[in-house]
Amino acid sequence: MYGEYDQVSHIYDFGANIGLASLYFSCVYPNAKLTCIEPLPNNIEFLRANLSLNSIDAVILPVAAGRARGSVELFHSPQSHALPSLFTRQANSIEAPMVPFADIVAGESYGLKIDIEGAEADLIDFPEVVLKAKWIVGELHYTGETAHDYKVDELVALISSRFEICRGRPIAYFVGQDVVICESFRARRS
């Protein structure tokens, strides 16, 4: 999914989870500074361990990214911490601090990895963060909520306005009674 793109000085890994994408990025972009954004404490433990075992120097921000500063309830499954979400109600939840995208991302020469289970829709409120990236990879999540899904479509249109975008095949998965459509994508400046 990720591919190899133009060199960047910084990579922001939104939804770093346990760090597998970060490991990949550190190999492909060895000179890039790496910032991992991950709100779930259990995932952060594994993320720290994986980065340490591989001698990767990265900044870890234990927060959720979104449109405003504050706190947010994130739902997750007791079996997997891979899908923390604001949108799909699951058995467990935690309160996590939330920081606006624009307060995290800085500079000009950066790449974005976005795998934040629906919160990517809020990036539409930060067009400067999207448009200054050299490349973007990640997932788009459609929840069935009209307002949310419209924002995802607006984000795709914004990305398409300046980037060559390649979208993957949509997949559907069930979270309790909810059906979520997820589609991978990668984009680089045209």
Solvent accessible surface area in square Angstrom, and as a share of the most:
residue,aa,sasa,rsa
1,M,98,0.44
2,Y,48,0.18
3,G,38,0.36
4,E,120,0.54
5,Y,27,0.10
6,D,78,0.41
7,Q,102,0.45
8,V,11,0.06
9,S,68,0.44
10,H,28,0.13
11,I,1,0.01
12,Y,5,0.02
13,D,0,0.00
14,F,1,0.01
15,G,11,0.10
16,A,3,0.02
17,N,38,0.20
18,I,54,0.27
19,G,0,0.00
20,L,115,0.57
21,A,11,0.09
22,S,0,0.00
23,L,38,0.19
24,Y,75,0.29
25,F,3,0.01
26,S,28,0.18
27,C,104,0.62
28,V,31,0.18
29,Y,3,0.01
30,P,94,0.59
31,N,141,0.73
32,A,19,0.15
33,K,112,0.48
34,L,8,0.04
35,T,6,0.04
36,C,0,0.00
37,I,2,0.01
38,E,3,0.01
39,P,20,0.13
40,L,3,0.01
41,P,80,0.51
42,N,71,0.36
43,N,5,0.03
44,I,14,0.07
45,E,116,0.52
46,F,124,0.52
47,L,0,0.00
48,R,126,0.46
49,A,46,0.35
50,N,32,0.16
51,L,7,0.03
52,S,83,0.54
53,L,146,0.73
54,N,79,0.40
55,S,106,0.68
56,I,30,0.15
57,D,138,0.72
58,A,24,0.19
59,V,67,0.39
60,I,27,0.13
61,L,53,0.26
62,P,65,0.41
63,V,20,0.11
64,A,10,0.08
65,A,6,0.05
66,G,0,0.00
67,R,133,0.48
68,A,47,0.37
69,R,157,0.57
70,G,39,0.37
71,S,75,0.48
72,V,23,0.13
73,E,72,0.32
74,L,9,0.05
75,F,18,0.07
76,H,14,0.06
77,S,25,0.16
78,P,73,0.46
79,Q,158,0.70
80,S,44,0.28
81,H,48,0.21
82,A,52,0.40
83,L,63,0.31
84,P,20,0.12
85,S,5,0.03
86,L,44,0.22
87,F,55,0.23
88,T,10,0.06
89,R,159,0.58
90,Q,30,0.13
91,A,84,0.65
92,N,57,0.29
93,S,48,0.31
94,I,49,0.25
95,E,117,0.52
96,A,2,0.01
97,P,70,0.44
98,M,26,0.12
99,V,21,0.12
100,P,17,0.11
101,F,0,0.00
102,A,42,0.33
103,D,85,0.44
104,I,20,0.10
105,V,14,0.08
106,A,71,0.55
107,G,49,0.48
108,E,111,0.50
109,S,40,0.26
110,Y,2,0.01
111,G,0,0.00
112,L,1,0.00
113,K,8,0.03
114,I,2,0.01
115,D,39,0.20
116,I,27,0.14
117,E,14,0.06
118,G,0,0.00
119,A,8,0.06
120,E,1,0.00
121,A,2,0.02
122,D,10,0.05
123,L,1,0.01
124,I,36,0.18
125,D,71,0.37
126,F,23,0.10
127,P,55,0.35
128,E,80,0.36
129,V,6,0.03
130,V,1,0.00
131,L,36,0.18
132,K,84,0.35
133,A,0,0.00
134,K,57,0.24
135,W,2,0.01
136,I,0,0.00
137,V,1,0.00
138,G,0,0.00
139,E,38,0.17
140,L,1,0.00
141,H,3,0.01
142,Y,33,0.13
143,T,25,0.14
144,G,67,0.64
145,E,95,0.42
146,T,117,0.68
147,A,78,0.60
148,H,13,0.06
149,D,25,0.13
150,Y,135,0.51
151,K,44,0.19
152,V,0,0.00
153,D,74,0.38
154,E,61,0.27
155,L,1,0.00
156,V,15,0.08
157,A,63,0.49
158,L,31,0.15
159,I,1,0.01
160,S,54,0.35
161,S,77,0.49
162,R,136,0.50
163,F,6,0.02
164,E,111,0.50
165,I,45,0.23
166,C,63,0.37
167,R,103,0.38
168,G,28,0.27
169,R,210,0.77
170,P,74,0.47
171,I,103,0.52
172,A,60,0.47
173,Y,50,0.19
174,F,153,0.64
175,V,17,0.10
176,G,64,0.61
177,Q,178,0.79
178,D,57,0.29
179,V,68,0.39
180,V,3,0.02
181,I,61,0.31
182,C,8,0.05
183,E,14,0.06
184,S,35,0.23
185,F,4,0.02
186,R,94,0.34
187,A,1,0.01
188,R,104,0.38
189,R,107,0.39
190,S,115,0.74
